[in-house]
Each structure stands twice: as structure tokens, then as C-alpha cells.
Amino acid sequence: MFICVFCSSSQKIDPKYVDLATEVGAEIARRGHGLVSGGAIVSCMGAVARATRRGGGRTIGVIPEVLVDIEIADTDSDELIVTTDMRQRKGLMDARSDAFLVLPGGIGTLEELFEIWTSRVLGMHEKPLVVLDPWGLYTPLRELVDGMYDQGFTRPGVFDAISWATDVHEAFDLLEKPGLELRPTPEELGEATPS
């Protein structure tokens, strides 16, 4: 299985987040999986890829041409794909992945999370989606989505489409668990039901 890891490229974060990414990469390899990443060598992105390769796992990096020099492309990837833009990057990462793991990150990580989460809720894919959040960075996000659900802005499947974990082993157990098929009802899609 190829696991796509969404994570930070910031070099200003607490080193514990980079250590977490290293642990994730080692676990990917230990469990016999491969990595799909954002194709950079900095911060968490680089740490997860290096740890995966150290453990014997295969890595696929996908990076837009504009970020090759900024984030410094991971030329040690088993396969490095340089795209024309961010949309192509995300599309290729999605297509090459069997599951998604989200680590603590910034707005780019949130964008990736929401795109995969939304498409899962809509039944456009059945790939597992797990957020690994040992220190509660995403607690306000979970509370926000709970509030959106309470006010009718999200459908019930929003909670079935994602799993939350606080340690690496729990996250991988969830990634490897058979997925729940989500198919929104016509009412949830705003369509009229057949009479």
C-alpha cells in the first residue's frame, strides 16, 4: 500500500513534529508500505521520506516546478515527479495513493486534508483518511466541524469519512483497517428522491 502523508514543510516548527514525521516514515517501511509525499527534503516532508527509505520503503515525491528550489526537491526519491502546478500535484498524489495520513501542518496541509475529506464524504473515493494529532493541534478544527454539523452545514457522513489518532501505531492500524463505503443519499446531495 502507498500511503500519502500530508505534513509541514516549515522549518520554524518545534522539532517534536519532525521527530513524529521520522517515526511515521519508519513505521511505513516497517509495515511494508510505500510513501507518497510532497517531494521536498525540508522539515517533516523530508524527515518522513528519509526515514521511509532508511527502513527499505519506496518513496514517490510529487512537487510543483515553482517549489523545486524553495522547498528543495527530494532528488533521492525512488520516483520524483515535477508538476506544472499545485492542482496537478494534488491530483497525482491522490492517484498514486491507497490511503492518506495527515500530520500536524499549516494551511497547505489543511487544504490537502479538506480536499481528500470532502471527496471521501461525497463517495468519490473509499481510501482511508487518518489524522495523527498527538498534541491536539487539530482540536479546534474538530470542534468547528462539530458546530457545522450541529447547524446543518455538513452531512452525517463527515464523521464516518475520517479517523483521528493520537499515536503512530493507532494511526497505522486505522489506515490498514478495511474502509467503510460512503454513498451520500440524494437528500444529502440536495437532489429530489424518486417518487
NORUR-V700580 format. One record per backbone hydrogen bond with DSSP energy under -1.0 kcal/mol. CO is the residue of the C=O (numbers start at 1). NH is the residue of the N-H. Records with the same first field share a line. If there is no record, write none. Layout:
CO = NH + NH
//
This chain:
1 = 34
2 = 98 + 99
3 = 36
4 = 101
6 = 103
8 = 45
14 = 17
15 = 19
16 = 20
17 = 21
18 = 22
19 = 23
20 = 24
21 = 25
22 = 26
23 = 27
24 = 28
25 = 29
26 = 30
27 = 31
28 = 33
29 = 32
34 = 3
35 = 60
36 = 5
37 = 62
39 = 74
42 = 46
43 = 47
44 = 48
45 = 49
46 = 50
47 = 51
48 = 52
49 = 53
50 = 54
51 = 55
52 = 57
53 = 56
58 = 35
59 = 79
60 = 37
61 = 81
63 = 83
64 = 67
65 = 68
67 = 71
68 = 73
71 = 41
72 = 41
73 = 75
74 = 77
79 = 61
81 = 63
83 = 65
85 = 89
86 = 90
87 = 91
88 = 92
89 = 93
90 = 94
91 = 95
92 = 96
94 = 97
99 = 4
100 = 130
101 = 6
102 = 132
106 = 110
107 = 111
108 = 112
109 = 113
110 = 114
111 = 115
112 = 116
113 = 117
114 = 118
115 = 119
116 = 120
117 = 121
118 = 122
119 = 124
120 = 123
128 = 100
129 = 163
130 = 102
131 = 165
136 = 139
138 = 142
139 = 143
140 = 144
141 = 145
142 = 146
143 = 147
144 = 148
145 = 149
146 = 150
147 = 151
148 = 153
149 = 152
155 = 158
156 = 159
157 = 161
163 = 131
165 = 133
167 = 171
168 = 172
169 = 173
170 = 174
171 = 175
172 = 176
185 = 189
186 = 191
187 = 190
//
